[in-house]
Amino acid sequence: MRDLVQQWLADEITGWSMGSFGAISEFIRWPGDAPAIAADSGMGWYTPRGGIRIDRTEGLTALAWEMPSTKSERFFRHVEFLLPDAEALVPQPAGFTELGPDTGAIRPEDQDMILFDCGLQQKNVRFCVRTRDPELIAEMRRCEGMGNFAPGNTAAAMIFARHPHRISITAIGRVEVYQKIGGPDTDWKSPDGPHTHLLPKLLAAGRTHSANTPIPPGFLPVASLHPASPFSLPDGTERPFCRKTWAHYSDLMAAHRSIEATELRAALDRGAAAPAGEIIDADEISDGSPLPQGRHQRHTARVWELERKLTEA
């Protein structure tokens, strides 16, 4: 597992993230940036925009999965890195909590900055901010113990305006983002490259991951690998299907799909399984409604169909 993680952390077109359903930090190398610098400890890299470091691979399970788009003949691919529930849990303070100087920072020059947990109470990730801005530190101390979205939490608004570093910390490592927060200072767009998302509506669902992700019971996600899209460039510009980019991840995906997905794809190869049915985005289903059974198998079959169509064209 260590070799696998090390290989894909070094891959220049592959993205990573750590977070939950609604609070996430993403690390992506951006074309034209200076080459990423290796972290001093652990396995990781950083650029002027952000960084990632993984300190632990013991006990990790990799799970590759695919999902077709509900709006076009495209698909998405991911690899989740999982730990058993008990090993994946992190502290879950109920409000802003000062953690002191961030001695675990990826870049040595950031290790004197003050780290605060935002108190989102996510099982598998601590979503934090880090700064040496004395006014922001004072305001976060004044709001210590208050929830990030609590009325009267003036620190949250100041964070939005001052753009401190955002840090997602899980049981195996961290992702750091040094760029601005997407908002009025960025024309309401996420900056190119590493960025964060903090979405109250999704957080309210209380989930560690999307309902579309086929994570088995007893496990929690602690990091995600995001293959480069064969349908678009990093800035989102569409392009014709790129077989080279698709093939770049073929062995990775094949080695780490679930047994059920692997067997279904083999049956499809033999012509011994039915084609895909309706594609369902489970995150769009209203709270409390039962999730359709077999949706992951339908998604697997649909991606198999799309791959065959695109690669044979």
VEXTORRO-137152 format. One record per residue (C-alpha): residue number from 1; residue in one letter; x, y, z. Coordinates in Angstrom, 3 decimals. Layout:
// VEXTORRO-137152
<r roza="NUM" numi="A" c1="X" c2="Y" c3="Z"/>
...
//
This chain:
// VEXTORRO-137152
<r roza="1" numi="M" c1="0.000" c2="0.000" c3="0.000"/>
<r roza="2" numi="R" c1="2.838" c2="2.397" c3="0.754"/>
<r roza="3" numi="D" c1="4.261" c2="1.982" c3="-2.750"/>
<r roza="4" numi="L" c1="0.823" c2="2.528" c3="-4.275"/>
<r roza="5" numi="V" c1="0.238" c2="5.741" c3="-2.335"/>
<r roza="6" numi="Q" c1="3.737" c2="7.018" c3="-3.047"/>
<r roza="7" numi="Q" c1="3.365" c2="6.345" c3="-6.772"/>
<r roza="8" numi="W" c1="0.120" c2="8.251" c3="-7.159"/>
<r roza="9" numi="L" c1="1.069" c2="11.127" c3="-4.869"/>
<r roza="10" numi="A" c1="3.967" c2="11.758" c3="-7.244"/>
<r roza="11" numi="D" c1="1.758" c2="11.607" c3="-10.343"/>
<r roza="12" numi="E" c1="1.436" c2="15.124" c3="-11.727"/>
<r roza="13" numi="I" c1="-2.055" c2="14.845" c3="-13.217"/>
<r roza="14" numi="T" c1="-3.750" c2="13.056" c3="-10.313"/>
<r roza="15" numi="G" c1="-5.757" c2="14.947" c3="-7.701"/>
<r roza="16" numi="W" c1="-6.362" c2="14.110" c3="-4.042"/>
<r roza="17" numi="S" c1="-8.744" c2="15.214" c3="-1.334"/>
<r roza="18" numi="M" c1="-9.522" c2="14.710" c3="2.328"/>
<r roza="19" numi="G" c1="-12.838" c2="15.588" c3="3.870"/>
<r roza="20" numi="S" c1="-16.457" c2="14.667" c3="4.455"/>
<r roza="21" numi="F" c1="-19.756" c2="15.254" c3="2.696"/>
<r roza="22" numi="G" c1="-19.745" c2="19.057" c3="2.730"/>
<r roza="23" numi="A" c1="-16.279" c2="19.897" c3="4.098"/>
<r roza="24" numi="I" c1="-13.345" c2="19.013" c3="1.886"/>
<r roza="25" numi="S" c1="-9.849" c2="20.152" c3="0.923"/>
<r roza="26" numi="E" c1="-8.496" c2="19.270" c3="-2.509"/>
<r roza="27" numi="F" c1="-4.896" c2="19.123" c3="-3.736"/>
<r roza="28" numi="I" c1="-4.260" c2="19.447" c3="-7.470"/>
<r roza="29" numi="R" c1="-1.062" c2="20.408" c3="-9.233"/>
<r roza="30" numi="W" c1="-1.766" c2="23.207" c3="-11.689"/>
<r roza="31" numi="P" c1="-0.207" c2="23.271" c3="-15.178"/>
<r roza="32" numi="G" c1="2.535" c2="25.886" c3="-15.412"/>
<r roza="33" numi="D" c1="3.248" c2="26.025" c3="-11.679"/>
<r roza="34" numi="A" c1="6.739" c2="25.385" c3="-10.378"/>
<r roza="35" numi="P" c1="7.385" c2="21.674" c3="-9.732"/>
<r roza="36" numi="A" c1="5.973" c2="20.407" c3="-6.448"/>
<r roza="37" numi="I" c1="8.434" c2="20.077" c3="-3.560"/>
<r roza="38" numi="A" c1="8.612" c2="16.860" c3="-1.551"/>
<r roza="39" numi="A" c1="7.481" c2="17.163" c3="2.073"/>
<r roza="40" numi="D" c1="10.198" c2="16.882" c3="4.723"/>
<r roza="41" numi="S" c1="8.402" c2="14.014" c3="6.469"/>
<r roza="42" numi="G" c1="5.848" c2="11.404" c3="5.513"/>
<r roza="43" numi="M" c1="4.830" c2="11.044" c3="1.882"/>
<r roza="44" numi="G" c1="3.724" c2="14.256" c3="0.322"/>
<r roza="45" numi="W" c1="4.213" c2="17.277" c3="-1.865"/>
<r roza="46" numi="Y" c1="3.479" c2="20.980" c3="-1.796"/>
<r roza="47" numi="T" c1="3.290" c2="23.881" c3="-4.211"/>
<r roza="48" numi="P" c1="2.717" c2="27.613" c3="-3.587"/>
<r roza="49" numi="R" c1="-1.022" c2="26.855" c3="-3.749"/>
<r roza="50" numi="G" c1="-1.326" c2="23.906" c3="-1.338"/>
<r roza="51" numi="G" c1="0.034" c2="20.554" c3="-0.234"/>
<r roza="52" numi="I" c1="-0.715" c2="16.993" c3="0.805"/>
<r roza="53" numi="R" c1="1.024" c2="14.589" c3="3.160"/>
<r roza="54" numi="I" c1="0.181" c2="11.020" c3="4.089"/>
<r roza="55" numi="D" c1="1.822" c2="9.763" c3="7.269"/>
<r roza="56" numi="R" c1="0.274" c2="6.318" c3="7.562"/>
<r roza="57" numi="T" c1="-0.623" c2="3.489" c3="5.191"/>
<r roza="58" numi="E" c1="-0.935" c2="0.609" c3="7.685"/>
<r roza="59" numi="G" c1="-4.428" c2="-0.853" c3="7.642"/>
<r roza="60" numi="L" c1="-5.536" c2="1.124" c3="4.580"/>
<r roza="61" numi="T" c1="-7.858" c2="-0.410" c3="2.016"/>
<r roza="62" numi="A" c1="-8.136" c2="1.056" c3="-1.483"/>
<r roza="63" numi="L" c1="-11.553" c2="0.968" c3="-3.176"/>
<r roza="64" numi="A" c1="-11.872" c2="2.009" c3="-6.828"/>
<r roza="65" numi="W" c1="-15.308" c2="2.951" c3="-8.147"/>
<r roza="66" numi="E" c1="-16.914" c2="4.656" c3="-11.093"/>
<r roza="67" numi="M" c1="-20.105" c2="6.576" c3="-11.668"/>
<r roza="68" numi="P" c1="-21.690" c2="7.692" c3="-14.929"/>
<r roza="69" numi="S" c1="-22.900" c2="11.235" c3="-15.362"/>
<r roza="70" numi="T" c1="-26.678" c2="11.613" c3="-15.224"/>
<r roza="71" numi="K" c1="-26.511" c2="14.344" c3="-17.887"/>
<r roza="72" numi="S" c1="-24.080" c2="13.171" c3="-20.567"/>
<r roza="73" numi="E" c1="-22.143" c2="10.198" c3="-21.888"/>
<r roza="74" numi="R" c1="-19.356" c2="10.724" c3="-19.413"/>
<r roza="75" numi="F" c1="-18.218" c2="9.089" c3="-16.217"/>
<r roza="76" numi="F" c1="-16.213" c2="9.846" c3="-13.116"/>
<r roza="77" numi="R" c1="-13.606" c2="7.629" c3="-11.455"/>
<r roza="78" numi="H" c1="-12.335" c2="7.670" c3="-7.876"/>
<r roza="79" numi="V" c1="-10.238" c2="5.628" c3="-5.480"/>
<r roza="80" numi="E" c1="-11.195" c2="5.848" c3="-1.814"/>
<r roza="81" numi="F" c1="-8.695" c2="5.013" c3="0.911"/>
<r roza="82" numi="L" c1="-10.500" c2="3.504" c3="3.877"/>
<r roza="83" numi="L" c1="-9.835" c2="2.607" c3="7.497"/>
<r roza="84" numi="P" c1="-12.025" c2="0.634" c3="9.893"/>
<r roza="85" numi="D" c1="-14.438" c2="2.959" c3="11.706"/>
<r roza="86" numi="A" c1="-12.608" c2="2.919" c3="15.031"/>
<r roza="87" numi="E" c1="-9.256" c2="3.747" c3="13.423"/>
<r roza="88" numi="A" c1="-10.640" c2="6.505" c3="11.203"/>
<r roza="89" numi="L" c1="-12.329" c2="8.547" c3="13.941"/>
<r roza="90" numi="V" c1="-10.871" c2="11.951" c3="14.824"/>
<r roza="91" numi="P" c1="-11.682" c2="14.332" c3="17.730"/>
<r roza="92" numi="Q" c1="-14.977" c2="16.142" c3="17.148"/>
<r roza="93" numi="P" c1="-15.142" c2="19.380" c3="19.177"/>
<r roza="94" numi="A" c1="-18.528" c2="21.106" c3="19.064"/>
<r roza="95" numi="G" c1="-17.162" c2="24.583" c3="18.335"/>
<r roza="96" numi="F" c1="-14.072" c2="26.608" c3="17.483"/>
<r roza="97" numi="T" c1="-11.133" c2="25.083" c3="19.348"/>
<r roza="98" numi="E" c1="-7.584" c2="26.395" c3="19.449"/>
<r roza="99" numi="L" c1="-5.018" c2="23.643" c3="18.855"/>
<r roza="100" numi="G" c1="-1.886" c2="25.784" c3="19.224"/>
<r roza="101" numi="P" c1="1.082" c2="26.141" c3="16.859"/>
<r roza="102" numi="D" c1="0.744" c2="23.780" c3="13.912"/>
<r roza="103" numi="T" c1="3.910" c2="21.788" c3="14.448"/>
<r roza="104" numi="G" c1="2.618" c2="19.232" c3="11.941"/>
<r roza="105" numi="A" c1="2.468" c2="21.725" c3="9.072"/>
<r roza="106" numi="I" c1="3.772" c2="20.418" c3="5.754"/>
<r roza="107" numi="R" c1="5.983" c2="23.471" c3="5.121"/>
<r roza="108" numi="P" c1="8.509" c2="24.283" c3="7.861"/>
<r roza="109" numi="E" c1="7.744" c2="28.005" c3="7.597"/>
<r roza="110" numi="D" c1="4.121" c2="27.402" c3="8.627"/>
<r roza="111" numi="Q" c1="4.821" c2="25.494" c3="11.839"/>
<r roza="112" numi="D" c1="4.551" c2="28.579" c3="14.064"/>
<r roza="113" numi="M" c1="1.105" c2="29.502" c3="12.747"/>
<r roza="114" numi="I" c1="-1.855" c2="28.957" c3="15.075"/>
<r roza="115" numi="L" c1="-4.252" c2="26.141" c3="14.177"/>
<r roza="116" numi="F" c1="-7.971" c2="26.170" c3="15.028"/>
<r roza="117" numi="D" c1="-10.466" c2="23.341" c3="14.595"/>
<r roza="118" numi="C" c1="-13.670" c2="24.847" c3="13.147"/>
<r roza="119" numi="G" c1="-15.821" c2="22.501" c3="15.235"/>
<r roza="120" numi="L" c1="-17.761" c2="20.862" c3="12.405"/>
<r roza="121" numi="Q" c1="-17.972" c2="17.545" c3="14.321"/>
<r roza="122" numi="Q" c1="-17.177" c2="15.341" c3="11.333"/>
<r roza="123" numi="K" c1="-16.291" c2="11.757" c3="12.227"/>
<r roza="124" numi="N" c1="-13.484" c2="11.301" c3="9.725"/>
<r roza="125" numi="V" c1="-11.913" c2="14.748" c3="9.316"/>
<r roza="126" numi="R" c1="-10.952" c2="17.820" c3="11.318"/>
<r roza="127" numi="F" c1="-11.593" c2="20.884" c3="9.169"/>
<r roza="128" numi="C" c1="-9.229" c2="23.560" c3="10.451"/>
<r roza="129" numi="V" c1="-7.907" c2="27.020" c3="9.686"/>
<r roza="130" numi="R" c1="-4.392" c2="28.287" c3="10.320"/>
<r roza="131" numi="T" c1="-3.089" c2="31.820" c3="10.569"/>
<r roza="132" numi="R" c1="-0.640" c2="34.213" c3="12.152"/>
<r roza="133" numi="D" c1="-2.997" c2="37.186" c3="11.664"/>
<r roza="134" numi="P" c1="-3.288" c2="38.589" c3="15.237"/>
<r roza="135" numi="E" c1="-6.753" c2="40.073" c3="14.692"/>
<r roza="136" numi="L" c1="-8.144" c2="36.839" c3="13.302"/>
<r roza="137" numi="I" c1="-6.535" c2="34.817" c3="16.091"/>
<r roza="138" numi="A" c1="-8.088" c2="37.130" c3="18.684"/>
<r roza="139" numi="E" c1="-11.529" c2="36.847" c3="17.075"/>
<r roza="140" numi="M" c1="-11.368" c2="33.046" c3="16.899"/>
<r roza="141" numi="R" c1="-10.324" c2="32.933" c3="20.539"/>
<r roza="142" numi="R" c1="-13.259" c2="35.170" c3="21.411"/>
<r roza="143" numi="C" c1="-15.601" c2="32.756" c3="19.590"/>
<r roza="144" numi="E" c1="-14.027" c2="29.601" c3="21.015"/>
<r roza="145" numi="G" c1="-16.672" c2="26.955" c3="21.659"/>
<r roza="146" numi="M" c1="-19.132" c2="28.447" c3="19.168"/>
<r roza="147" numi="G" c1="-20.193" c2="26.438" c3="16.126"/>
<r roza="148" numi="N" c1="-18.947" c2="27.635" c3="12.756"/>
<r roza="149" numi="F" c1="-22.489" c2="28.523" c3="11.629"/>
<r roza="150" numi="A" c1="-23.800" c2="29.652" c3="15.025"/>
<r roza="151" numi="P" c1="-25.498" c2="33.072" c3="15.204"/>
<r roza="152" numi="G" c1="-23.057" c2="35.613" c3="16.529"/>
<r roza="153" numi="N" c1="-19.946" c2="33.740" c3="15.410"/>
<r roza="154" numi="T" c1="-18.124" c2="36.738" c3="13.995"/>
<r roza="155" numi="A" c1="-14.955" c2="34.697" c3="13.491"/>
<r roza="156" numi="A" c1="-16.567" c2="32.762" c3="10.642"/>
<r roza="157" numi="A" c1="-17.220" c2="35.950" c3="8.674"/>
<r roza="158" numi="M" c1="-13.686" c2="37.171" c3="9.336"/>
<r roza="159" numi="I" c1="-12.266" c2="33.857" c3="8.085"/>
<r roza="160" numi="F" c1="-14.229" c2="34.324" c3="4.856"/>
<r roza="161" numi="A" c1="-12.689" c2="37.782" c3="4.420"/>
<r roza="162" numi="R" c1="-9.119" c2="37.101" c3="5.589"/>
<r roza="163" numi="H" c1="-8.474" c2="33.802" c3="3.730"/>
<r roza="164" numi="P" c1="-6.401" c2="31.855" c3="6.277"/>
<r roza="165" numi="H" c1="-4.930" c2="28.503" c3="5.301"/>
<r roza="166" numi="R" c1="-7.487" c2="25.689" c3="5.422"/>
<r roza="167" numi="I" c1="-6.379" c2="22.262" c3="6.604"/>
<r roza="168" numi="S" c1="-8.220" c2="18.942" c3="6.449"/>
<r roza="169" numi="I" c1="-6.706" c2="16.455" c3="8.885"/>
<r roza="170" numi="T" c1="-7.631" c2="12.767" c3="8.913"/>
<r roza="171" numi="A" c1="-6.257" c2="9.705" c3="10.666"/>
<r roza="172" numi="I" c1="-3.648" c2="9.246" c3="7.920"/>
<r roza="173" numi="G" c1="-2.521" c2="12.747" c3="7.020"/>
<r roza="174" numi="R" c1="-3.590" c2="16.158" c3="5.820"/>
<r roza="175" numi="V" c1="-4.356" c2="18.396" c3="2.857"/>
<r roza="176" numi="E" c1="-3.460" c2="22.079" c3="3.146"/>
<r roza="177" numi="V" c1="-4.812" c2="24.917" c3="0.991"/>
<r roza="178" numi="Y" c1="-3.012" c2="28.259" c3="0.908"/>
<r roza="179" numi="Q" c1="-5.166" c2="30.026" c3="-1.688"/>
<r roza="180" numi="K" c1="-8.149" c2="32.303" c3="-1.194"/>
<r roza="181" numi="I" c1="-11.558" c2="30.982" c3="-0.233"/>
<r roza="182" numi="G" c1="-13.978" c2="30.959" c3="-3.164"/>
<r roza="183" numi="G" c1="-16.269" c2="33.956" c3="-2.706"/>
<r roza="184" numi="P" c1="-16.547" c2="37.667" c3="-3.529"/>
<r roza="185" numi="D" c1="-12.763" c2="38.025" c3="-3.723"/>
<r roza="186" numi="T" c1="-12.602" c2="35.317" c3="-6.420"/>
<r roza="187" numi="D" c1="-15.777" c2="36.208" c3="-8.375"/>
<r roza="188" numi="W" c1="-17.456" c2="33.320" c3="-6.549"/>
<r roza="189" numi="K" c1="-15.276" c2="30.761" c3="-8.282"/>
<r roza="190" numi="S" c1="-12.980" c2="28.202" c3="-6.670"/>
<r roza="191" numi="P" c1="-9.344" c2="29.130" c3="-7.336"/>
<r roza="192" numi="D" c1="-7.420" c2="27.042" c3="-9.852"/>
<r roza="193" numi="G" c1="-5.591" c2="24.174" c3="-8.195"/>
<r roza="194" numi="P" c1="-5.914" c2="23.393" c3="-4.471"/>
<r roza="195" numi="H" c1="-9.136" c2="24.687" c3="-2.936"/>
<r roza="196" numi="T" c1="-11.736" c2="23.942" c3="-0.280"/>
<r roza="197" numi="H" c1="-15.492" c2="23.517" c3="-0.098"/>
<r roza="198" numi="L" c1="-17.550" c2="24.157" c3="3.041"/>
<r roza="199" numi="L" c1="-21.221" c2="23.584" c3="2.240"/>
<r roza="200" numi="P" c1="-23.712" c2="23.859" c3="5.124"/>
<r roza="201" numi="K" c1="-26.541" c2="22.126" c3="3.247"/>
<r roza="202" numi="L" c1="-24.433" c2="19.015" c3="2.654"/>
<r roza="203" numi="L" c1="-22.997" c2="19.083" c3="6.179"/>
<r roza="204" numi="A" c1="-26.544" c2="19.033" c3="7.529"/>
<r roza="205" numi="A" c1="-26.944" c2="15.531" c3="6.095"/>
<r roza="206" numi="G" c1="-24.425" c2="14.309" c3="8.689"/>
<r roza="207" numi="R" c1="-22.659" c2="11.970" c3="6.279"/>
<r roza="208" numi="T" c1="-18.971" c2="11.193" c3="5.896"/>
<r roza="209" numi="H" c1="-19.318" c2="10.667" c3="2.145"/>
<r roza="210" numi="S" c1="-21.685" c2="10.854" c3="-0.794"/>
<r roza="211" numi="A" c1="-24.443" c2="8.249" c3="-0.935"/>
<r roza="212" numi="N" c1="-23.134" c2="7.371" c3="-4.397"/>
<r roza="213" numi="T" c1="-19.859" c2="6.083" c3="-2.954"/>
<r roza="214" numi="P" c1="-19.987" c2="2.286" c3="-2.427"/>
<r roza="215" numi="I" c1="-18.101" c2="2.237" c3="0.868"/>
<r roza="216" numi="P" c1="-18.873" c2="-0.967" c3="2.794"/>
<r roza="217" numi="P" c1="-20.234" c2="-0.872" c3="6.350"/>
<r roza="218" numi="G" c1="-17.560" c2="-0.689" c3="9.020"/>
<r roza="219" numi="F" c1="-15.230" c2="1.602" c3="7.071"/>
<r roza="220" numi="L" c1="-14.760" c2="5.347" c3="6.704"/>
<r roza="221" numi="P" c1="-12.941" c2="7.311" c3="3.982"/>
<r roza="222" numi="V" c1="-9.739" c2="9.061" c3="5.053"/>
<r roza="223" numi="A" c1="-8.426" c2="10.172" c3="1.638"/>
<r roza="224" numi="S" c1="-9.586" c2="10.119" c3="-1.968"/>
<r roza="225" numi="L" c1="-7.623" c2="9.869" c3="-5.213"/>
<r roza="226" numi="H" c1="-9.143" c2="11.576" c3="-8.249"/>
<r roza="227" numi="P" c1="-7.973" c2="10.403" c3="-11.682"/>
<r roza="228" numi="A" c1="-7.592" c2="13.136" c3="-14.272"/>
<r roza="229" numi="S" c1="-10.644" c2="13.375" c3="-16.497"/>
<r roza="230" numi="P" c1="-10.389" c2="11.961" c3="-20.014"/>
<r roza="231" numi="F" c1="-13.170" c2="14.392" c3="-21.004"/>
<r roza="232" numi="S" c1="-11.804" c2="17.757" c3="-19.862"/>
<r roza="233" numi="L" c1="-8.658" c2="19.716" c3="-19.055"/>
<r roza="234" numi="P" c1="-7.833" c2="20.815" c3="-15.478"/>
<r roza="235" numi="D" c1="-9.551" c2="24.175" c3="-16.023"/>
<r roza="236" numi="G" c1="-12.756" c2="22.432" c3="-17.086"/>
<r roza="237" numi="T" c1="-12.353" c2="23.015" c3="-20.818"/>
<r roza="238" numi="E" c1="-14.017" c2="20.146" c3="-22.634"/>
<r roza="239" numi="R" c1="-12.019" c2="17.952" c3="-24.993"/>
<r roza="240" numi="P" c1="-12.633" c2="14.820" c3="-27.049"/>
<r roza="241" numi="F" c1="-12.290" c2="11.586" c3="-25.090"/>
<r roza="242" numi="C" c1="-8.572" c2="11.103" c3="-24.325"/>
<r roza="243" numi="R" c1="-7.795" c2="7.410" c3="-24.478"/>
<r roza="244" numi="K" c1="-4.283" c2="7.984" c3="-23.071"/>
<r roza="245" numi="T" c1="-5.614" c2="9.644" c3="-19.910"/>
<r roza="246" numi="W" c1="-8.255" c2="6.944" c3="-19.501"/>
<r roza="247" numi="A" c1="-5.666" c2="4.157" c3="-19.906"/>
<r roza="248" numi="H" c1="-3.308" c2="5.851" c3="-17.430"/>
<r roza="249" numi="Y" c1="-5.543" c2="4.606" c3="-14.596"/>
<r roza="250" numi="S" c1="-6.796" c2="1.310" c3="-16.029"/>
<r roza="251" numi="D" c1="-4.522" c2="-0.948" c3="-13.973"/>
<r roza="252" numi="L" c1="-5.195" c2="1.046" c3="-10.794"/>
<r roza="253" numi="M" c1="-8.944" c2="0.777" c3="-11.237"/>
<r roza="254" numi="A" c1="-8.870" c2="-2.914" c3="-12.151"/>
<r roza="255" numi="A" c1="-6.752" c2="-3.814" c3="-9.125"/>
<r roza="256" numi="H" c1="-8.957" c2="-2.089" c3="-6.551"/>
<r roza="257" numi="R" c1="-12.584" c2="-2.416" c3="-7.618"/>
<r roza="258" numi="S" c1="-14.867" c2="-4.326" c3="-5.283"/>
<r roza="259" numi="I" c1="-15.317" c2="-8.047" c3="-5.860"/>
<r roza="260" numi="E" c1="-18.903" c2="-7.385" c3="-6.989"/>
<r roza="261" numi="A" c1="-17.858" c2="-4.765" c3="-9.552"/>
<r roza="262" numi="T" c1="-15.004" c2="-6.930" c3="-10.831"/>
<r roza="263" numi="E" c1="-17.284" c2="-9.930" c3="-11.289"/>
<r roza="264" numi="L" c1="-19.957" c2="-7.845" c3="-13.009"/>
<r roza="265" numi="R" c1="-17.485" c2="-6.372" c3="-15.480"/>
<r roza="266" numi="A" c1="-16.151" c2="-9.855" c3="-16.238"/>
<r roza="267" numi="A" c1="-19.704" c2="-11.062" c3="-16.879"/>
<r roza="268" numi="L" c1="-20.324" c2="-8.115" c3="-19.181"/>
<r roza="269" numi="D" c1="-17.128" c2="-8.941" c3="-21.067"/>
<r roza="270" numi="R" c1="-18.490" c2="-12.460" c3="-21.621"/>
<r roza="271" numi="G" c1="-21.919" c2="-11.209" c3="-22.609"/>
<r roza="272" numi="A" c1="-23.356" c2="-12.954" c3="-19.571"/>
<r roza="273" numi="A" c1="-24.898" c2="-9.927" c3="-17.849"/>
<r roza="274" numi="A" c1="-27.656" c2="-7.479" c3="-18.719"/>
<r roza="275" numi="P" c1="-26.838" c2="-3.876" c3="-19.677"/>
<r roza="276" numi="A" c1="-27.241" c2="-1.007" c3="-17.253"/>
<r roza="277" numi="G" c1="-30.593" c2="0.256" c3="-16.063"/>
<r roza="278" numi="E" c1="-31.578" c2="3.738" c3="-14.927"/>
<r roza="279" numi="I" c1="-28.745" c2="5.908" c3="-13.592"/>
<r roza="280" numi="I" c1="-29.531" c2="7.376" c3="-10.178"/>
<r roza="281" numi="D" c1="-27.757" c2="10.159" c3="-8.298"/>
<r roza="282" numi="A" c1="-28.446" c2="9.027" c3="-4.738"/>
<r roza="283" numi="D" c1="-27.500" c2="12.436" c3="-3.327"/>
<r roza="284" numi="E" c1="-30.562" c2="13.913" c3="-5.061"/>
<r roza="285" numi="I" c1="-32.968" c2="11.598" c3="-3.228"/>
<r roza="286" numi="S" c1="-34.865" c2="13.337" c3="-0.424"/>
<r roza="287" numi="D" c1="-33.806" c2="12.684" c3="3.148"/>
<r roza="288" numi="G" c1="-35.505" c2="9.678" c3="4.690"/>
<r roza="289" numi="S" c1="-36.321" c2="8.026" c3="1.374"/>
<r roza="290" numi="P" c1="-34.878" c2="4.539" c3="0.837"/>
<r roza="291" numi="L" c1="-31.938" c2="4.354" c3="-1.543"/>
<r roza="292" numi="P" c1="-32.538" c2="2.164" c3="-4.598"/>
<r roza="293" numi="Q" c1="-30.990" c2="-1.272" c3="-4.335"/>
<r roza="294" numi="G" c1="-28.527" c2="-2.291" c3="-7.013"/>
<r roza="295" numi="R" c1="-27.636" c2="1.249" c3="-8.025"/>
<r roza="296" numi="H" c1="-23.890" c2="0.646" c3="-7.716"/>
<r roza="297" numi="Q" c1="-24.157" c2="-2.354" c3="-10.036"/>
<r roza="298" numi="R" c1="-26.126" c2="-0.280" c3="-12.554"/>
<r roza="299" numi="H" c1="-23.484" c2="2.416" c3="-12.415"/>
<r roza="300" numi="T" c1="-20.706" c2="-0.136" c3="-12.926"/>
<r roza="301" numi="A" c1="-22.487" c2="-1.584" c3="-15.947"/>
<r roza="302" numi="R" c1="-23.139" c2="1.829" c3="-17.474"/>
<r roza="303" numi="V" c1="-19.497" c2="2.874" c3="-17.171"/>
<r roza="304" numi="W" c1="-18.450" c2="-0.444" c3="-18.736"/>
<r roza="305" numi="E" c1="-20.775" c2="0.328" c3="-21.669"/>
<r roza="306" numi="L" c1="-19.414" c2="3.853" c3="-22.070"/>
<r roza="307" numi="E" c1="-15.806" c2="2.690" c3="-21.914"/>
<r roza="308" numi="R" c1="-16.431" c2="0.064" c3="-24.580"/>
<r roza="309" numi="K" c1="-18.190" c2="2.573" c3="-26.829"/>
<r roza="310" numi="L" c1="-15.514" c2="5.251" c3="-26.454"/>
<r roza="311" numi="T" c1="-12.473" c2="3.010" c3="-26.763"/>
<r roza="312" numi="E" c1="-13.841" c2="1.199" c3="-29.819"/>
<r roza="313" numi="A" c1="-14.780" c2="4.414" c3="-31.628"/>
//
